[in-house]
Amino acid sequence: MAKLTQNKFLLLFLLCNLYTYCVHAQLGNDDDDRTFFAGLEAGGNFSQVDGDNFAGYHKASWNAGAIVYTKLGGQLAGSMEILFAQKGSRASQTQVPRYANDQNTIITDYKIRLTYAEVPILLNYFDHHKNNFGAGFAYARLASSNETYTDGQGNTYESDAKLYPFKKSEISFVLNTAAHLWKGFFINLRYQYSLAPIRKNYNPITGLRPQFSNVWTTRLVYIF
């Protein structure tokens, strides 16, 4: 409950700060001579952690925040976002039970939960229908982390955060596209992959290889 409350306050803080920074907009309007445009965005992340021995984008979580665009000339615009982003991993029901790396422990459930404050910076191209395509990088700061697994006897264990910590910072590559729906509304699809492992040491029960965040995002975006 404490972590949930902390995450809600983090999201509220991020939204308020970026909204007060940029509260204008209607990007893509050729008759609008403003340089800065802003909006709000909310949706979900579908993620996995490559290297945890479980494949598939089975971890569904929140992705929400605010965005500011800066016109650069022609059809190009730079963008910066401040986001509340949750990532991680979970075993699907078709992947468990299974033997852990030690070949003695049977895992019947597995989850990684990661919560970040994230700042993506992208270069975007807008066509004449306001659809846009972009690429760039994102810096994320870890707010909370948790890794749990359940054995064949129904006992749930949490990985020692001191022995197997997740890194406090993450840098990832971002590919982004958004289709214009109506007025200021867009539907957004994003792919994101961390450029370096997200942790240094791995719980030998659940993973022995470097681990990377692998995320698909779908969101509804409104540009003022």
ChimeraX attribute file (.defattr): number of C-alpha atoms within 10 A of each C-alpha:
attribute: neighborCount
match mode: 1-to-1
recipient: residues
	/A:1	6
	/A:2	6
	/A:3	12
	/A:4	9
	/A:5	9
	/A:6	12
	/A:7	20
	/A:8	11
	/A:9	12
	/A:10	17
	/A:11	19
	/A:12	12
	/A:13	14
	/A:14	19
	/A:15	22
	/A:16	12
	/A:17	12
	/A:18	21
	/A:19	19
	/A:20	9
	/A:21	12
	/A:22	16
	/A:23	16
	/A:24	17
	/A:25	20
	/A:26	19
	/A:27	24
	/A:28	21
	/A:29	12
	/A:30	10
	/A:31	6
	/A:32	10
	/A:33	9
	/A:34	14
	/A:35	14
	/A:36	19
	/A:37	21
	/A:38	24
	/A:39	24
	/A:40	22
	/A:41	22
	/A:42	18
	/A:43	18
	/A:44	19
	/A:45	26
	/A:46	22
	/A:47	26
	/A:48	27
	/A:49	26
	/A:50	20
	/A:51	17
	/A:52	23
	/A:53	15
	/A:54	20
	/A:55	16
	/A:56	16
	/A:57	19
	/A:58	18
	/A:59	22
	/A:60	19
	/A:61	18
	/A:62	18
	/A:63	23
	/A:64	24
	/A:65	26
	/A:66	25
	/A:67	27
	/A:68	25
	/A:69	25
	/A:70	18
	/A:71	18
	/A:72	13
	/A:73	9
	/A:74	9
	/A:75	15
	/A:76	17
	/A:77	23
	/A:78	19
	/A:79	19
	/A:80	18
	/A:81	24
	/A:82	25
	/A:83	26
	/A:84	26
	/A:85	26
	/A:86	27
	/A:87	25
	/A:88	27
	/A:89	27
	/A:90	25
	/A:91	24
	/A:92	18
	/A:93	10
	/A:94	7
	/A:95	16
	/A:96	14
	/A:97	17
	/A:98	15
	/A:99	16
	/A:100	17
	/A:101	16
	/A:102	10
	/A:103	9
	/A:104	9
	/A:105	16
	/A:106	19
	/A:107	24
	/A:108	22
	/A:109	20
	/A:110	22
	/A:111	21
	/A:112	20
	/A:113	16
	/A:114	19
	/A:115	23
	/A:116	24
	/A:117	21
	/A:118	24
	/A:119	21
	/A:120	20
	/A:121	22
	/A:122	22
	/A:123	19
	/A:124	24
	/A:125	17
	/A:126	18
	/A:127	13
	/A:128	10
	/A:129	11
	/A:130	19
	/A:131	18
	/A:132	21
	/A:133	20
	/A:134	20
	/A:135	19
	/A:136	17
	/A:137	18
	/A:138	20
	/A:139	17
	/A:140	21
	/A:141	16
	/A:142	17
	/A:143	18
	/A:144	16
	/A:145	19
	/A:146	16
	/A:147	22
	/A:148	16
	/A:149	21
	/A:150	18
	/A:151	18
	/A:152	14
	/A:153	10
	/A:154	11
	/A:155	10
	/A:156	14
	/A:157	12
	/A:158	12
	/A:159	17
	/A:160	12
	/A:161	12
	/A:162	8
	/A:163	11
	/A:164	15
	/A:165	18
	/A:166	22
	/A:167	15
	/A:168	14
	/A:169	15
	/A:170	22
	/A:171	20
	/A:172	19
	/A:173	17
	/A:174	19
	/A:175	18
	/A:176	19
	/A:177	19
	/A:178	21
	/A:179	17
	/A:180	17
	/A:181	15
	/A:182	9
	/A:183	11
	/A:184	16
	/A:185	19
	/A:186	21
	/A:187	18
	/A:188	21
	/A:189	17
	/A:190	18
	/A:191	19
	/A:192	22
	/A:193	21
	/A:194	21
	/A:195	13
	/A:196	14
	/A:197	19
	/A:198	19
	/A:199	16
	/A:200	12
	/A:201	18
	/A:202	19
	/A:203	17
	/A:204	12
	/A:205	18
	/A:206	22
	/A:207	17
	/A:208	14
	/A:209	15
	/A:210	16
	/A:211	22
	/A:212	21
	/A:213	22
	/A:214	21
	/A:215	23
	/A:216	19
	/A:217	21
	/A:218	20
	/A:219	19
	/A:220	18
	/A:221	24
	/A:222	22
	/A:223	22
	/A:224	15
